Structure formats: structure tokens, C-alpha cells
Amino acid sequence: MGRYVARRLLQMIPVFLGTVTIIFFMTRMLPGDPAAAMWGDKAADPAQLAAFKHDMGLDVSKWQQYLNYMGNLFTGDFGKTMSGRQVTDVIGEALPVTVRLALLAFVFELVLGVAIGLFAGLRRGKAFDKSSLVLTLLLISIPVPVLGFVFQNVFAIQLGWITPTVQDSMNLGQLILPAIVLGSISLAYVARLTRTSIAENLKADYMRTAVAKGLPKRKVIGTHLMRNSMIPVVTFLGTDLGALMGGAIVTEGIFNVKGVGNALYHAINLNEGATVSGFVVVLVLVYLVASLLVDLLYAVLDPRIRYA
């Protein structure tokens, strides 16, 4: 196991470097001059513009900017925003908010999605199963902006159960509704994956053997059926955690959540390549760590899986 983890960690290095390189050059190839844009509609003074570019490291070639960026990256320096703030400060403010939001959405889709999928799989073809298929299809079909607007209008404005927009991003209670909207589509996929996996494994030989042994139904389902059925679900959940953090732009915009999605949206509008690259670095690390944890969980769920 130790050798496998070490090998995976080494494999992460070229993936990380490659992703950061691609994002760096993509953000630097956007049209327009972000330095000149700081003056708005007014014509920038050439001397001030040159001094500003020198201070931001924009007065050298793209390749030199890349080498400077990569050198500073491994020292924890993600660069500065166009307003002069350290990118690490922006990340430090936005990341904890999105982590809370993503974890709430993750718990929501995990608990409710697995529960719906389990009961639907055990009752395949019955009323609950058919209802769950219709419900999950609706969730998948409705775009997130529409779903967010409907939830905000019904639960916040008409029923008054929660504030329409998040006033305090550190308040978990105010993040519940955005988390439900953010995790709703993933919940539908988790429920469908669980249902399909449960229904298929119910027909497996090891299930018939467990029943023939006279094992209690709770043990048959909890120990044998669930552990073998969770492998595809865990695969999806592992990659979805990073997607929840990076894909919250629309949800955070609807509910005015000051998180990663909101910060990324403003950074892209202002053509701040350093800020976008900084957030991408963090999200890439989340994806890589989640992928490693998923692989390790395979061996926990299925003892037949061994890593050399």
C-alpha cells in the first residue's frame, strides 16, 4: 500500500504541473490589457502604466512570467491582484466559505442520494422506485439557475424560512438552501448510481449464498450488498467534491455567497490571471487528493482489491 501511495503521489506531480501550465497560458492569452483596464475609460499615463506593469511583473515575455510564477508558486507566493492584494489573502477569505458550502452539499447528496438509491434498488419496479426515477430525472433536467431561482422564491421569499441571500457566509444555517441547490443535481446522479448498483448486486451469487447461510437481512444488506455496491458511487463522489467547489459560481451568484465561485467570476471579468490561476491551483490539489482517497477507499470497500 505504501509503495502504491508513493507512486500515485509521484504521478500527481506532472498532472499538477501540466494543469497549472495550461491554465497560466490560457488566462494570459485573454484579449485586452488588464493593466490598462485599471484606468477604465481614461487613457493611462504611459509612465504610470509602465511602472504598474513592472510592479506586477507584466513587462516581460509570457515565458518569463511563467518561470517567475512557477518559481514563486513553490514558495507560497501566488502573486497579486490588479488592486495590489495578495492572491493568497483572496483565497484565504473565499476558500473557507466554499468549503463549508461544498461540504454541506456533499453531505446532503451523500445521505439523501444513497438512501433514495438504496430503497429504490431494493424495491425495483415498485411505486417508490418509479417515483425516485421521475424525481431524479426532473432534478437532472432543470438548470441550476432555474432551480436556484425557484427555491429562493418559494422557500425564502414566499415561505420566509430563510433569507433570500446569504448575509453572513460563515453562518451554516444561511448556507443550507444554497447547499441544497448546489448538491441537487449530484444527488440525482448518486441516487441513480446507487439504485442501479444495488439492483444489479441483488442478483449476484454472493448475495444468494449469504441468504442461503441464514444471515440476518440487516447484515446481508449492510455488509455484503452495500459494500460492493458503493464502489461506483464512491468514484462519483470523489470527483464531485472538487466539482462542487469549482462549480459553485452560479449558486454563489444567486445567493450572494462570497466564496470561490464568486471570487472567480469577478477575477475572470477583471482579467486577473494571477487570481484565476491561484484558485485553479487549489482546486487541482483538491481533485488530486480526492482521487487518491477514492482509490484507497476501494480496498476498504472490497477486500479483494489490493495495491502493490
C-alpha positions, 0 to 999 in steps of 0.5 A, a space after each residue: 500500500 505504501 509503495 502504491 501511495 508513493 507512486 500515485 503521489 509521484 504521478 500527481 506531480 506532472 498532472 499538477 504541473 501540466 494543469 497549472 501550465 495550461 491554465 497560466 497560458 490560457 488566462 494570459 492569452 485573454 484579449 485586452 490589457 488588464 493593466 490598462 483596464 485599471 484606468 477604465 475609460 481614461 487613457 493611462 499615463 504611459 509612465 504610470 502604466 509602465 511602472 504598474 506593469 513592472 510592479 506586477 511583473 507584466 513587462 516581460 515575455 509570457 515565458 518569463 512570467 511563467 518561470 517567475 510564477 512557477 518559481 514563486 508558486 513553490 514558495 507560497 507566493 501566488 502573486 497579486 491582484 490588479 488592486 495590489 492584494 495578495 492572491 493568497 489573502 483572496 483565497 484565504 477569505 473565499 476558500 473557507 466559505 466554499 468549503 463549508 458550502 461544498 461540504 454541506 452539499 456533499 453531505 446532503 447528496 451523500 445521505 439523501 442520494 444513497 438512501 433514495 438509491 438504496 430503497 429504490 434498488 431494493 424495491 425495483 419496479 415498485 411505486 417508490 422506485 418509479 417515483 425516485 426515477 421521475 424525481 431524479 430525472 426532473 432534478 437532472 433536467 432543470 438548470 441550476 439557475 432555474 432551480 436556484 431561482 425557484 427555491 429562493 422564491 418559494 422557500 425564502 421569499 414566499 415561505 420566509 424560512 430563510 433569507 433570500 441571500 446569504 448575509 453572513 457566509 460563515 453562518 451554516 444555517 444561511 448556507 443550507 438552501 444554497 447547499 441544497 441547490 448546489 448538491 441537487 443535481 449530484 444527488 440525482 446522479 448518486 441516487 441513480 448510481 446507487 439504485 442501479 448498483 444495488 439492483 444489479 448486486 441483488 442478483 449476484 451469487 454472493 448475495 444468494 449464498 449469504 441468504 442461503 447461510 441464514 444471515 440476518 437481512 440487516 447484515 446481508 444488506 449492510 455488509 455484503 450488498 452495500 459494500 460492493 455496491 458503493 464502489 461506483 458511487 464512491 468514484 462519483 463522489 470523489 470527483 464531485 467534491 472538487 466539482 462542487 467547489 469549482 462549480 459553485 459560481 452560479 449558486 454563489 451568484 444567486 445567493 450572494 455567497 462570497 466564496 470561490 465561485 464568486 471570487 472567480 467570476 469577478 477575477 475572470 471579468 477583471 482579467 486577473 490571471 494571477 487570481 484565476 490561476 491561484 484558485 485553479 491551483 487549489 482546486 487541482 490539489 483538491 481533485 488530486 487528493 480526492 482521487 487518491 482517497 477514492 482509490 484507497 477507499 476501494 480496498 476498504 470497500 472490497 477486500 479483494 482489491 489490493 495495491 502493490 
